[in-house]
Amino acid sequence: MRALVKTAPGVGNLSVIDTPTPTPGAGEALVRIQRSGLCGTDLLVYDDLYRGRKRPVPCPLILGHEASGEVVELGPNTAGPRPGTRVAIEAVTGCGACFHCLRGNYNLCQDWHHIGLTIAGALAEFAIVPASSLFPLPDAVSLDNAALLEPLATVINTLERTRPTPGTPSAVIGPGPFGLLHVQALRAAGAGPIVVFGRPGDESRLEVARRAGADDALIADRAAANAYVADRTGGVGMGLVIETAGTAEGVQTALDITAGKGTLATLGLVRSAEIDVLQVMRKDMTWVGVVASVRRHWAEAIRLVAAGRLNPAALITHRMTLDRALDGFTALRRREAVKVMYDVASLS
């Protein structure tokens, strides 16, 4: 089969190569991948910047963790969706025995596995995954939307943690796919007005933000974002701020513009930032971190997509075949793309 493989540590070292089609073992399923999305995390792996919880990215490794397809075969003595069933693939599995796993929070497991990051992923014609990680798809959920359930489930986790109410003034920092999926979800929840802040080079993404439901979307550094929010809210600030840019300035800007008694959720991958911690106390605010998701978030994401309340596929700006995989990385790096989707079933 053809697959996009990180062949060795270091910057780059990505190639679409022929690799043996795997065979499912007990508890596993073989899935024919039909759609696979490209994530900013994949770009970090390309640049040799991704650092996992306990283990480095193993090489060689098939990348990809946003995928949908069709069950081909179940392993021996394995219960799961029948062959021919259209499915989405949950990316994260826990150890099943730790403090967090036993409480259903396997997204916090320190020994978690994540397809495309710790084990073979789904930027390939076929993938082996735990049968328990498969979600059969209703007819109303397209393969494109199903491939984007992985980031959307994390957005549902954000909403569970922050509980936006109708009319909550909200800001999203970072107009990438994560940010714009949050815009869709906030609009569906009735929050608003919603503003999206980007940086130079994000102009095309901000246009997508407006189509996704943002009331306003603009280029703004920290000073400009502070001035904008002060002017629009009479100095009160935003009741809900979601930081997805993953930059030190983005985190401090998010703190600046969060209202007293407001809520800040951070999802961007930034390891350190110099921040004004006193703001957190003086604003009597809530600051939550959000990482990944668990099955209830997937179930809710599927329900909302099937009902037509959310349409993550609307964020797809670039479609490619797997043999053009590296072109997708270029488009993502240049911020020309919001979401790159690979039609894995078509190789050329």
BELLINTA-V810659 format. One record per backbone hydrogen bond with DSSP energy under -0.5 kcal/mol. NH is the residue of the N-H (numbers start at 1). CO is the residue of the C=O. E is the energy in kcal/mol with one decimal. If there is no record, write none. Layout:
BEGIN
nh:NH co:CO e:E
nh:NH co:CO e:E
END
This chain:
BEGIN
nh:3 co:17 e:-2.0
nh:4 co:123 e:-2.9
nh:5 co:3 e:-0.7
nh:5 co:15 e:-3.1
nh:6 co:61 e:-3.2
nh:7 co:5 e:-1.0
nh:7 co:13 e:-2.7
nh:8 co:13 e:-0.6
nh:12 co:46 e:-3.4
nh:15 co:5 e:-2.0
nh:17 co:3 e:-2.5
nh:17 co:15 e:-0.7
nh:19 co:1 e:-3.0
nh:28 co:25 e:-2.1
nh:29 co:129 e:-2.6
nh:30 co:73 e:-3.2
nh:31 co:29 e:-0.6
nh:31 co:127 e:-2.7
nh:32 co:70 e:-3.1
nh:33 co:31 e:-0.8
nh:33 co:125 e:-1.9
nh:34 co:68 e:-2.6
nh:35 co:68 e:-1.9
nh:36 co:342 e:-1.7
nh:37 co:66 e:-2.9
nh:38 co:340 e:-2.1
nh:42 co:39 e:-0.8
nh:43 co:39 e:-1.1
nh:44 co:40 e:-1.6
nh:45 co:41 e:-2.1
nh:46 co:42 e:-2.3
nh:47 co:43 e:-2.2
nh:48 co:45 e:-1.3
nh:49 co:44 e:-3.1
nh:50 co:44 e:-1.0
nh:52 co:55 e:-0.5
nh:60 co:6 e:-0.7
nh:61 co:6 e:-1.7
nh:63 co:4 e:-2.0
nh:63 co:61 e:-0.5
nh:66 co:37 e:-0.6
nh:67 co:65 e:-0.6
nh:68 co:35 e:-2.1
nh:69 co:87 e:-2.3
nh:70 co:32 e:-2.1
nh:71 co:85 e:-2.4
nh:72 co:30 e:-3.2
nh:73 co:30 e:-1.4
nh:75 co:28 e:-2.9
nh:78 co:75 e:-1.1
nh:84 co:71 e:-3.1
nh:85 co:82 e:-2.1
nh:87 co:69 e:-2.6
nh:88 co:135 e:-2.0
nh:89 co:67 e:-1.4
nh:90 co:88 e:-0.6
nh:90 co:133 e:-3.2
nh:93 co:113 e:-2.5
nh:102 co:98 e:-2.5
nh:103 co:100 e:-1.1
nh:104 co:101 e:-2.0
nh:105 co:100 e:-2.5
nh:106 co:104 e:-0.6
nh:108 co:105 e:-2.2
nh:109 co:106 e:-1.1
nh:112 co:109 e:-1.2
nh:113 co:93 e:-2.9
nh:115 co:91 e:-2.2
nh:116 co:119 e:-2.7
nh:117 co:114 e:-2.3
nh:118 co:114 e:-3.0
nh:119 co:114 e:-1.3
nh:121 co:62 e:-1.8
nh:122 co:64 e:-1.9
nh:123 co:63 e:-2.9
nh:124 co:122 e:-1.5
nh:125 co:2 e:-2.0
nh:127 co:31 e:-2.0
nh:129 co:29 e:-2.1
nh:129 co:127 e:-0.5
nh:131 co:27 e:-2.4
nh:133 co:130 e:-2.1
nh:134 co:131 e:-1.4
nh:135 co:88 e:-2.4
nh:136 co:134 e:-0.5
nh:137 co:86 e:-2.0
nh:141 co:138 e:-1.8
nh:142 co:140 e:-0.7
nh:146 co:142 e:-2.6
nh:147 co:143 e:-2.1
nh:148 co:144 e:-0.9
nh:148 co:145 e:-0.6
nh:149 co:146 e:-1.6
nh:152 co:148 e:-1.8
nh:153 co:149 e:-2.8
nh:154 co:150 e:-1.1
nh:155 co:151 e:-1.7
nh:156 co:152 e:-2.2
nh:157 co:153 e:-1.7
nh:158 co:154 e:-2.1
nh:159 co:155 e:-2.3
nh:160 co:156 e:-2.2
nh:161 co:157 e:-2.1
nh:162 co:158 e:-2.4
nh:163 co:159 e:-2.6
nh:167 co:190 e:-2.5
nh:168 co:165 e:-2.0
nh:169 co:167 e:-0.6
nh:170 co:193 e:-2.8
nh:171 co:240 e:-2.2
nh:172 co:195 e:-2.5
nh:173 co:242 e:-2.8
nh:174 co:172 e:-0.7
nh:174 co:197 e:-2.7
nh:177 co:338 e:-0.5
nh:180 co:176 e:-2.6
nh:181 co:177 e:-2.4
nh:182 co:178 e:-1.8
nh:183 co:179 e:-1.6
nh:184 co:180 e:-2.1
nh:185 co:181 e:-2.3
nh:186 co:182 e:-3.0
nh:187 co:183 e:-2.5
nh:188 co:184 e:-2.3
nh:189 co:185 e:-1.8
nh:190 co:186 e:-0.5
nh:190 co:187 e:-1.2
nh:191 co:186 e:-2.1
nh:192 co:168 e:-1.6
nh:195 co:170 e:-2.2
nh:196 co:216 e:-1.9
nh:197 co:172 e:-2.5
nh:198 co:218 e:-2.4
nh:202 co:199 e:-2.1
nh:206 co:202 e:-2.3
nh:207 co:203 e:-1.3
nh:208 co:204 e:-1.4
nh:209 co:205 e:-2.0
nh:210 co:206 e:-1.7
nh:211 co:207 e:-1.7
nh:212 co:208 e:-1.9
nh:213 co:209 e:-0.6
nh:213 co:210 e:-1.0
nh:214 co:209 e:-2.4
nh:215 co:194 e:-2.0
nh:216 co:194 e:-1.5
nh:218 co:196 e:-2.4
nh:220 co:198 e:-2.6
nh:225 co:221 e:-2.7
nh:226 co:222 e:-2.4
nh:227 co:223 e:-2.3
nh:228 co:224 e:-2.5
nh:229 co:225 e:-2.5
nh:230 co:226 e:-2.5
nh:231 co:227 e:-2.2
nh:232 co:228 e:-2.5
nh:233 co:229 e:-2.1
nh:234 co:230 e:-0.7
nh:235 co:230 e:-1.5
nh:236 co:233 e:-1.2
nh:238 co:257 e:-3.2
nh:239 co:169 e:-0.8
nh:240 co:169 e:-1.8
nh:241 co:263 e:-2.4
nh:242 co:171 e:-2.6
nh:243 co:241 e:-0.5
nh:243 co:265 e:-3.0
nh:244 co:173 e:-2.8
nh:244 co:242 e:-0.7
nh:245 co:173 e:-0.9
nh:251 co:247 e:-1.9
nh:252 co:248 e:-2.0
nh:253 co:249 e:-2.7
nh:254 co:250 e:-2.3
nh:255 co:251 e:-2.0
nh:256 co:252 e:-2.5
nh:257 co:253 e:-2.1
nh:258 co:254 e:-0.9
nh:258 co:255 e:-0.6
nh:259 co:238 e:-2.9
nh:260 co:236 e:-0.7
nh:261 co:283 e:-2.7
nh:262 co:259 e:-2.3
nh:263 co:239 e:-2.2
nh:264 co:286 e:-2.9
nh:265 co:241 e:-2.7
nh:266 co:288 e:-2.2
nh:267 co:243 e:-3.1
nh:268 co:243 e:-1.4
nh:270 co:268 e:-1.6
nh:275 co:273 e:-0.8
nh:277 co:275 e:-1.3
nh:279 co:276 e:-1.5
nh:280 co:276 e:-0.5
nh:280 co:277 e:-1.1
nh:281 co:277 e:-1.1
nh:282 co:278 e:-2.8
nh:283 co:279 e:-2.2
nh:284 co:281 e:-1.2
nh:285 co:280 e:-1.5
nh:286 co:262 e:-2.5
nh:288 co:264 e:-3.0
nh:290 co:266 e:-1.8
nh:297 co:294 e:-1.3
nh:298 co:294 e:-1.3
nh:299 co:295 e:-2.6
nh:300 co:296 e:-1.9
nh:301 co:297 e:-2.3
nh:302 co:298 e:-2.7
nh:303 co:299 e:-2.0
nh:304 co:300 e:-2.4
nh:305 co:301 e:-2.2
nh:306 co:302 e:-2.8
nh:307 co:303 e:-1.7
nh:308 co:305 e:-1.6
nh:309 co:304 e:-2.2
nh:310 co:304 e:-1.2
nh:314 co:311 e:-2.0
nh:315 co:312 e:-2.1
nh:316 co:313 e:-1.7
nh:317 co:339 e:-2.1
nh:318 co:339 e:-1.8
nh:320 co:341 e:-2.2
nh:322 co:343 e:-0.5
nh:322 co:346 e:-0.8
nh:323 co:347 e:-0.6
nh:324 co:321 e:-1.6
nh:325 co:322 e:-1.9
nh:327 co:324 e:-1.2
nh:328 co:324 e:-1.0
nh:328 co:325 e:-0.8
nh:329 co:325 e:-1.0
nh:330 co:326 e:-1.7
nh:331 co:327 e:-2.2
nh:332 co:328 e:-2.2
nh:333 co:329 e:-2.6
nh:334 co:330 e:-2.2
nh:335 co:332 e:-1.1
nh:336 co:331 e:-2.1
nh:337 co:331 e:-1.6
nh:339 co:315 e:-0.8
nh:340 co:38 e:-0.5
nh:341 co:318 e:-2.9
nh:342 co:36 e:-2.8
nh:343 co:320 e:-2.9
nh:344 co:34 e:-1.0
nh:344 co:342 e:-1.3
nh:345 co:34 e:-0.9
nh:346 co:343 e:-1.2
nh:347 co:345 e:-0.6
END
